[in-house]
Amino acid sequence: MNVTETKSEGLSREFQVKIPAGELAAKLSAKIEEIRPQVQLKGFRPGKVPTAHIRKMFGKSLMGEIVQNTVEETSQKALDDKSLRPATRPSIQFDSPAEKVVSGEADLDYHMQVEVMPDFTPSEVADIELERMVVTATDEEIADALKRIAENNKSYETKADGAAAETGDAVVIDFVGKIDGEAFDGGSAEGQTIVLGDGRFIAGFEDQLIGAKAGDDVEVKVTFPEEYQVETLKGKPAVFDVKVTEVKAPKTAEIDEEFAKSLGFDGLDKLKEAVKAQLDGELAQGSRQQVKRVLLDALDERHSFDLPPMMVKAEFDQIWAQLEEEKKNDRLSEEDKAKSDDELKAEYEKISQRRVRLGLVLAEIGRRANIEITNDELAGALRQEASRYPGQEKAVIEFYRSNPNALAQLRAPIYEEKVVDHILAQAKVTDKSVTREELMKEIGED
């Protein structure tokens, strides 16, 4: 093999690689001898097919595999010999006709273009000084959370005879829905309970039951929305003959020992402990998000080096495609709507560069610290991802196991968090007690 480096500009490298036809022919002969004992062809005893016949029958296909494997091996060796780490998949272009190479009439001659990882030394993480905002749940927040739990677990009691239904009340009804005087499929029910104001029925249905009393017959007129899921009902006006059989008033549960036990806790103190733990967990996640952002800003300020253009382009293309989708669905922020495409591209180009730079910095810090993802960690992430698709868990797991690129995307955030943990363990981190409002404002969730 003869390798010549023909270009070295910044992070771009180009190599000319040449493998003599004789070397390929020797590999073909070795391959034929390797498979000959297993070859079975009609008219020949097993393992006794002549070499010349195998070459005639399978020579081209075998040589095609040899060429492919040789390109993979030699291109990797060219990088290894120069101690280069590719940032993107190398681009291979053949300079000699493929047909002649496969037929053994020409040397294998190709050139390889590749962007390599920048060579830099990460800054010393022990010198980084960070301030972490920390919050613990207050008694008032715990009390508010308990009130919300009680509200979500409220019961309903039958109102006195003649009492009218109000917003928030539950009414028990029988109804028959009709279009053009004819009952339609799925438009009837008995003993249906609905909470007025919840908006679970067609717009306008619940409003027309406000003021109704037990025993009342109410004619409810509505129009099905154009986007209704049943094709035959889209946009159709309908009349529902409704019989109100019961009107119930909401009763919020008392936050006491019995209430806690009804939720499966040993008592009210245990319920409060669980609520506090959940609130503190949510606040801890916010603190983690805040300190990670500060850390990434610090790392970005401390590093400046050439970035692989193709990596930046790939990141930008992904961001821009997402922005185009948001623009099409009118989900752009007012701030972005006021900017021209050129302004947006310039802004997101900088964001792309920052993401690539930080990704490389974190990867290099992790590499030097020998940080790895364990099989258990990856399996846990895979199970968690699969759980998002009930009933399709096996298919999701199989998809990731058979798609290395998809699995790599699953690994990336796990690796990043482990590197961040590694840095935070060494950096000078000072905790600062703040309010929930201050923390939420800092992480943009106010």
Secondary structure as UniProt FT lines:
FT   STRAND          2..9
FT   TURN            10..11
FT   STRAND          12..19
FT   HELIX           21..35
FT   HELIX           36..38
FT   TURN            42..43
FT   TURN            46..47
FT   HELIX           51..81
FT   TURN            82..83
FT   STRAND          91..94
FT   HELIX           98..102
FT   TURN            103..104
FT   STRAND          108..116
FT   HELIX           125..127
FT   STRAND          129..134
FT   HELIX           139..152
FT   STRAND          155..158
FT   TURN            161..162
FT   TURN            167..168
FT   STRAND          170..179
FT   TURN            180..181
FT   STRAND          182..195
FT   TURN            196..197
FT   TURN            203..206
FT   HELIX           207..209
FT   TURN            210..211
FT   TURN            214..215
FT   STRAND          217..223
FT   TURN            226..227
FT   HELIX           231..233
FT   TURN            234..235
FT   STRAND          237..251
FT   HELIX           257..262
FT   TURN            263..264
FT   HELIX           268..302
FT   HELIX           309..328
FT   TURN            329..330
FT   HELIX           334..337
FT   HELIX           341..368
FT   TURN            369..370
FT   HELIX           375..386
FT   TURN            387..388
FT   TURN            390..391
FT   HELIX           393..401
FT   HELIX           404..426
FT   STRAND          428..433
FT   HELIX           436..442
FT   TURN            443..444
//
